[in-house]
Amino acid sequence: MITTSHLSKNYGGKLAVNDLSFSVAPGEVLGFLGANGAGKSTTMRMIAGFLSPSAGSVTVCGHDVERAPVAAKSRMGYLPEGAPSYGEMTVTEFIDFVSDIRALRGARRRERRVFVIERLELGPVQGQVIETLSKGFRRRVGLAQALIHDPEVLILDEPTDGLDPNQKHEVRRLINELSREKLVIVSTHILEEVHEVCTRAIIIAAGRIVADESPAQLEARSRYHRAVSMRFLHATELAVAAAQLAMLDVIDSVETDPRTMRLTAFPKAGAAALPAVGAMVVKADWDVPELHLESGRLDEVFRALTQGAGPVPP
């Protein structure tokens, strides 16, 4: 449904996006990740048709964004970074303004207006001037304009940036609901968003793709993948456990953090550490209120891929 082919953007000699090629199919929620300045927003703007690429092409639902912009954009809903709008308008006036631009008329217009106001819970503020709204409500208004014409594709650039935890939860819940019926691309630098909403993640650094995998596959690159982490209540037990666990055949190394009273046991390649570690905890009768198998740490993989720390093997 979306295909980018050798997409590049050059700003006066600075290559912000460098030869990106990827496709997104219906049913996917693609997380587009990268550090600030990596080229995320530039890529989103080219996909949405707000910027022309220096090279390459984008097709949306079979329509080239440069050659057939109206046909491509009619199938997209785009929430730019910061959810810009006309602050002097009321919520209702802005929704009506966007409805005019999208050429919505008659019963269809009324139906979609009711839908976005109810779905985004904008009823209590629909008569309020946008510049007086909270960030959370402004983001909802931005989503309303992206959804008003019922697009097949949603492009959301930093949809939860700057929101408080409750507001982030609300927006992520909405994205999950919308993804059941639409293709969604979410550009973000917030790694927890990947776990919350994404089925696939592309990481870019310096304008280039450095990873394109599921969140679980990315976590599996982490050195913490399948490590056993536990918390102790007593410093003496923490020290004793570190020494004894390090002697197990399945354990490669052990790390401790005396400040948090945590211990992490890293397995040897191909080994399963949890059964042996669990058996030793029971046998030694250590006071361990927490013990779990790590799936991997996405933040560690992200840093390695985006800070030039060297390739993380897939």
N, C-alpha and C positions, 0 to 999 in steps of 0.2 A: 504493500500500500504506500510506503515511502521508500524511495531509493535515492541515495546520494552517490554520485560517481565522480571521483577525483576532485572533490570540492576544495577550493583554495580561496583565501582572501588575503590580499596584500594591501597594507596601509602605508603608502609612501616608503616602500622598501622594507617594512616590517611585515613578516609573514605571520599573520595571526592564526590562520587555519591552513594546514599543509596537507593537501592530497587525501582528504577523507573520503572513504567509500564504505557504505554500509546500507543494509536494508532493514526495515521494520515491518513485520507481518501483523495482520489482524490478530487480536488476542494477546499481544505483547504489551507490557508496560516497560518501556526502556528508560533506565536511569542514565543520564548523560553527565558524567562526573569529571571533575577536574579542579585544581586549585584556582584561586582568583587569577585571572589573566591567562588562563589556559586556552581560551578560545570557545568556551561553551556558549556564551550569549551571542557571539558572532555567528556561530554555526546555526543556532536557533533562528536568528534573524534572516539568515539566507534560506533556511528551509521554509520559513513563513513568508518569504518574498519581500521582506522589509529592506534587505540588502542584496545587491547583485554580486554574485561571486566573481572573483578575478579569473577563475578557471573552474571547469567542471560544471555539473548540472544537478538539479533536484527534480524528481518527479513525485507527485502526490496523487494517488488514485489514478495513475496513468497519464496525468497532465504535467507537462514541463512547467515549472514555476515561472521561468523567464518568458517562454514562448506562449503560454496560455495562462496568464496570471489570474484572470477572473475565474476560470474553471477550477484551477487548483485551490485558490483561496476560498472559494465557495464551499469547499469540503473540509476546510480547516477552521478550528477555533484557536486563537493565539492569545496567551496571557504573557505580555512582556514582563521583564524584570521590573519590580516595583509597582506593577499594576497601575500604570498611568491612566488618568481619566480627566474629565473636566470638573475641577473642584467646585466651580460655582453652580453646577447643575445639581438638582435633586437626584436621588437614585432613580425615581420613575422617569424623569426627563432624560437621563442618560440612557436608560434601557430603551426608551422610545426612540432616541436619536440613533442608537446602534441598529434598532429594528428597521428604521428608515434606510440606513446604509445597506442593510442586508436584504432590502426589498421585501420585507414581510408585510403581508396585507391580510385584512379581513379576519376570519375565524382562526387561521393559522397563526397570525400575529398575536391574537388574544390568548390562544392556547399556550404558545411558547412563553409569553410574558408571565402568565400565571405559573407555568412550570418552573421558571428560573427563580421567581420570587419565593415560591413555596420550597423548592429543593434547596435553595441557599439560605432559607430562613431570613429573607430580607424584609418581610412584612412590617416589623416594628420600626424600620428606618426608611421605608420607601419614600416618605415625604421629606426626608432630611437632606440637607446640602452635603455633598460628598466630602468636602474639605473638613467638615466637622465630625466625620466618622472615625472610629478607631481603626488601627491597621488591619485588624481581623475583618471588619466589615468592608473596608476598602478592597481587600483581597477577594472577598466574596462578590463585590460588585464587578471586579475584574473578571472573575470566573463567569459571572452572569453574561457579560458581553461576549465572552468566548463561546458560551453555550447556547445563546439565544436562537441561533439558526439550526441547532441540532446537527453539528458537524460530525463527520465520520472519524476525524483525526483531531486530537488535542495536543497542542504544543505549549507546555507550561514551563516558563523560565523562572527558576527560583521561587516556586509558589509559596513556600513557607518561611522565606528569609525574613527575619525581623519579628516574627510572631512569637507570642508566649507559648508555653507548652500546651495549654488548653486549645489555643487557636490552631497550633500545628496539628494536634490530634484531629480537630474538626476537618481541616483541609485534607489531611491524609485519608480520613474515612470517606470523604467525598470522592477523592481520586480513585480509591478502591471500588466504590460503587459505580463510577463512570466507566472504569476499565472493563466492566462486564459487557459493555456494548460498544466501546470505542477503542481505537488505537491511541495510546497515550505515550508521549515523550516528556519526561521530567528532567529538566536541567537543574543540577544542584551541586553544592559542595558539602552538603550535610549527609554524612555517611549513614546515619540511622534511617534516613529516608529510603535507602536501598532495601533495607530489611522490611520496612513498613509497606512499601507499595510496588516494588519493582520485581519483574520476572527475569530481567536481563540488565546488565550494566556495561556501558562503554566508558572507559577511563581515557581521558586525553591529557597530554602534557606537551607544552610548547606547540600546540596546534595539531598534534599527531595522535592517532589511536595507539595506546600502549597495552590495552586489554579489552576484550569483548567476550564476556562470559556471563553465566548466571551468578548470582550472589554466592551461592554455595561453592561453585567452582573457584571463585576468587578467594573465599575464605580458606579453601583447601591449600592455597599457596602459602598460607601463613605458617610460621614455625610453631604456632600454638595449636595448629590443627591436630586433634586427637590427644593433646596434652591433658593431664589431669591437674585440676586446680583445687586447692582446699584451704580452709581458714582454721587456724588454731586459736585456743583461748589462753594457752600458757607458753611463754617463750622457751622454757626448757624442753617441752614436747616438740616445739617447732624445730629446734636445733637437733634433737635426737632423730626426728623423722627425716630431716634432710640427709643426715648421714646414713641412715639405714635404707632409705629408698634409693639412694644413689648406688647401692650395692646390688640392686635387683638386675637380673640379666636383661630385662626388657627396657630398662631406663638408660637413656643416653646422658642426661644431665638433670640437675635439680637447681631451681632458683628460689630464693626466699626474700621476702620483704618484711623485716622486723617491725616496720612502722604499722603496716596493716595486718601483720601476723598471717600472711599468706605464703603458701608454698605452691610451686608449679613443677610438676615432674614431666619431663619431655621424653617421649618414647624413642627408641631406636627405629630406624627406617623399617617400615613394614610391620612393626610390633604393635600389639594392643596392650596398653599400659593399665587400663582401668581395672581388669580383674585382679591383677597382682597387687596393685596399690590398695584396692579395696580390701583384699584379704589381709594385707599387713596392718591396715588401720584397725580392723576387727581384732586381729590376733594381739596387737600391742595395746588395744583398748585406749587409743588416743581420744582425747576430747575434741572432736572435729564437728562443729555445727554446720559446716558447708563443705560439700565435695561434689564436683561436677566435671564432666568431660567437655573440653572446649571444642567448639566447631571451627575455631580460627578467628583471627582478629583482622577485620577489614581495614581498620585504620593503619595497621602495620604494612599491609600489602599496598595500600594507597600511597603511603609515604615512600616506600621503596620504588614504586613505579613513577611517581611524580617529582621526586627530589633528586633523581640521578644517583640513587643508591645502588644501582646495578639491577639487572633483570631478576625478577622473581620467577623461578621455573614453574611452568604450568603443571 
